[in-house]
Amino acid sequence: MESEDQGARERILRATIVCLERDGVDATGIREIAREAQVNSAAISYYFRSKERLIALAIEQTLDQAFGHVLTDFDKLRAEGLGIREAFEVLLEDLLGNTTRYPRIAHAHFREVLVQQRYDGVAIQRLNAFLGELVPRLAPAAPHLTEYQLRLALTQVWSSVLLLGMMPRLFDQFLLLDFGTLETRRAWAKQASRMLFREETR
């Protein structure tokens, strides 16, 4: 029975994430989630008590996917022999691919900021903690920057990652950026890394 309950909970959580990406937070309701999960609406109340709690858990799960393995992957690339700059560029390529593929999820992460100007949410905490852990990993390859300058450069890079994550077609009239292609992601990552590293740094 416990594994059956766990299976139902996971199915409902996955369905919620699908609905959030397809329909956005405001249009995601109990009926849509139940239909996607192929359960009745009562099951959602039984397992999660409320739609708000379910959506919060779904967003938390997607935040784990967004931030959970990034630093581990960076460290693994370094251990495999990649330079700091190269590993950073791979990190950016992957993040751009993932965030621009799911713009409504990216929007859901920062909805409290965008709608209510609240900066105490889980996504903000996770983002700032992530960047804080990234700084000492990048610093050895950017000795020409003070810690403040490095943090400033990272906020500039991440501002654009977040903006493009929520609005991947924002600049279509000015410059077509197809982040579905590795070539575009790689070119963008290389350009962004110039803000942090000197050209000879690898």
C-alpha positions as CSV (number, residue, x, y, z in Angstrom):
1,M,0.0,0.0,0.0
2,E,2.9,2.4,0.9
3,S,4.5,1.9,-2.5
4,E,1.2,2.4,-4.2
5,D,0.7,5.6,-2.3
6,Q,4.2,6.7,-3.3
7,G,3.5,5.9,-6.9
8,A,0.3,7.9,-6.9
9,R,2.1,10.9,-5.2
10,E,4.9,10.8,-7.8
11,R,2.5,10.6,-10.6
12,I,0.6,13.6,-9.3
13,L,3.8,15.6,-8.8
14,R,5.0,14.8,-12.4
15,A,1.6,15.8,-13.7
16,T,1.7,19.1,-11.9
17,I,5.1,19.9,-13.4
18,V,3.7,19.0,-16.9
19,C,0.7,21.3,-16.3
20,L,2.9,24.1,-14.9
21,E,5.0,24.1,-18.1
22,R,2.1,23.6,-20.5
23,D,-0.4,26.0,-18.9
24,G,1.5,28.3,-16.4
25,V,0.9,28.7,-12.7
26,D,-2.4,30.7,-13.0
27,A,-4.1,28.3,-15.4
28,T,-3.0,25.1,-13.5
29,G,-5.9,23.8,-11.4
30,I,-6.9,20.7,-9.6
31,R,-8.9,19.4,-12.5
32,E,-6.1,19.8,-15.0
33,I,-3.6,18.1,-12.7
34,A,-6.1,15.2,-12.0
35,R,-6.7,14.7,-15.7
36,E,-3.0,14.7,-16.5
37,A,-2.2,12.3,-13.6
38,Q,-5.3,10.1,-14.4
39,V,-6.6,10.3,-10.8
40,N,-9.7,11.9,-9.3
41,S,-9.5,15.3,-7.7
42,A,-10.1,13.9,-4.3
43,A,-6.7,12.0,-4.6
44,I,-4.9,15.4,-4.8
45,S,-6.5,16.6,-1.6
46,Y,-5.8,13.2,0.1
47,Y,-2.1,13.2,-0.8
48,F,-1.3,16.9,-0.7
49,R,-4.1,18.7,1.3
50,S,-4.2,21.7,-1.1
51,K,-3.3,22.8,-4.6
52,E,-0.9,25.4,-3.2
53,R,1.1,22.8,-1.2
54,L,1.2,20.6,-4.3
55,I,2.5,23.4,-6.6
56,A,5.0,24.4,-3.9
57,L,6.3,20.8,-3.8
58,A,6.4,20.6,-7.6
59,I,8.4,23.8,-7.8
60,E,10.8,22.6,-5.1
61,Q,11.3,19.4,-7.2
62,T,12.1,21.4,-10.3
63,L,14.5,23.6,-8.3
64,D,16.3,20.5,-7.2
65,Q,16.6,19.6,-10.9
66,A,17.8,23.2,-11.8
67,F,20.4,23.6,-9.0
68,G,20.8,20.2,-7.4
69,H,23.5,18.7,-9.6
70,V,25.1,21.7,-11.3
71,L,28.0,22.2,-8.9
72,T,28.5,18.4,-8.7
73,D,28.7,18.3,-12.5
74,F,31.1,21.2,-12.5
75,D,33.4,19.5,-10.0
76,K,33.2,16.3,-12.0
77,L,34.2,18.1,-15.2
78,R,37.1,19.6,-13.4
79,A,38.2,16.2,-12.0
80,E,38.1,14.9,-15.6
81,G,40.7,17.5,-16.6
82,L,38.6,20.4,-17.9
83,G,39.8,23.9,-17.1
84,I,37.7,26.2,-14.9
85,R,36.6,28.3,-17.9
86,E,35.8,25.3,-20.0
87,A,33.8,23.7,-17.2
88,F,32.0,27.0,-16.6
89,E,31.0,27.2,-20.3
90,V,29.7,23.6,-20.3
91,L,27.7,24.5,-17.2
92,L,26.2,27.5,-19.0
93,E,25.4,25.5,-22.1
94,D,23.5,22.9,-20.0
95,L,21.6,25.5,-18.0
96,L,20.6,27.5,-21.1
97,G,19.3,24.3,-22.7
98,N,17.3,23.3,-19.7
99,T,15.9,26.7,-18.7
100,T,14.9,27.9,-22.2
101,R,13.2,24.5,-22.8
102,Y,10.8,25.1,-19.9
103,P,10.1,28.8,-19.7
104,R,6.9,28.5,-17.7
105,I,8.7,26.5,-15.0
106,A,11.4,29.2,-14.9
107,H,8.6,31.7,-14.5
108,A,7.0,29.6,-11.7
109,H,10.2,29.6,-9.8
110,F,10.3,33.4,-9.7
111,R,6.6,34.1,-9.7
112,E,6.7,35.6,-6.1
113,V,9.3,38.1,-7.3
114,L,7.7,38.9,-10.6
115,V,4.2,39.3,-9.2
116,Q,4.6,40.4,-5.6
117,Q,8.2,41.6,-5.5
118,R,8.9,39.1,-2.7
119,Y,12.6,38.2,-2.4
120,D,12.4,35.6,0.5
121,G,11.2,32.6,-1.5
122,V,13.0,29.3,-1.9
123,A,14.1,30.0,-5.5
124,I,15.9,33.2,-4.5
125,Q,17.6,31.4,-1.6
126,R,18.7,28.5,-3.8
127,L,19.9,30.9,-6.6
128,N,22.0,33.0,-4.2
129,A,23.4,30.0,-2.4
130,F,24.4,28.4,-5.7
131,L,26.2,31.5,-6.9
132,G,27.9,31.9,-3.6
133,E,29.3,28.3,-3.9
134,L,30.3,29.0,-7.5
135,V,32.5,32.0,-6.7
136,P,35.4,30.2,-5.0
137,R,35.3,27.6,-7.8
138,L,35.8,30.3,-10.5
139,A,38.1,32.6,-8.6
140,P,41.4,30.8,-9.4
141,A,40.8,31.4,-13.1
142,A,39.9,35.1,-12.6
143,P,42.8,36.5,-10.5
144,H,42.4,39.9,-12.3
145,L,39.0,40.3,-10.6
146,T,38.4,41.1,-7.0
147,E,35.7,39.0,-5.3
148,Y,33.3,41.9,-5.7
149,Q,34.0,42.1,-9.4
150,L,33.6,38.4,-9.8
151,R,30.3,38.4,-8.0
152,L,29.2,41.4,-10.1
153,A,30.1,39.6,-13.4
154,L,28.2,36.5,-12.2
155,T,25.1,38.5,-11.5
156,Q,25.3,40.0,-15.0
157,V,25.6,36.5,-16.5
158,W,22.8,35.0,-14.4
159,S,20.5,38.0,-15.0
160,S,20.6,37.1,-18.7
161,V,20.2,33.3,-18.0
162,L,17.1,34.0,-15.9
163,L,15.6,36.5,-18.4
164,L,16.1,34.1,-21.3
165,G,14.9,31.2,-19.3
166,M,11.5,32.9,-18.8
167,M,11.4,34.6,-22.2
168,P,13.5,32.6,-24.6
169,R,12.2,34.5,-27.7
170,L,12.5,38.0,-26.2
171,F,15.1,39.1,-28.8
172,D,13.7,37.3,-31.9
173,Q,13.2,40.6,-33.8
174,F,16.7,41.7,-33.0
175,L,18.7,38.4,-33.0
176,L,17.3,34.9,-33.5
177,L,18.7,32.8,-30.7
178,D,17.8,29.1,-31.0
179,F,18.9,27.7,-27.7
180,G,17.7,24.3,-28.9
181,T,20.9,24.0,-30.8
182,L,24.3,23.3,-29.1
183,E,26.0,25.7,-31.5
184,T,23.9,28.7,-30.2
185,R,24.3,27.7,-26.6
186,R,28.0,27.2,-27.0
187,A,28.5,30.6,-28.7
188,W,26.4,32.3,-26.0
189,A,28.3,30.6,-23.2
190,K,31.7,31.6,-24.7
191,Q,30.6,35.2,-25.1
192,A,29.3,35.3,-21.5
193,S,32.5,33.7,-20.1
194,R,34.5,36.7,-21.5
195,M,33.0,38.7,-18.7
196,L,34.8,36.6,-16.1
197,F,37.9,35.3,-17.7
198,R,40.8,36.6,-19.8
199,E,41.1,35.1,-23.3
200,E,44.2,33.0,-22.4
201,T,42.4,31.5,-19.3
202,R,41.4,27.9,-19.9
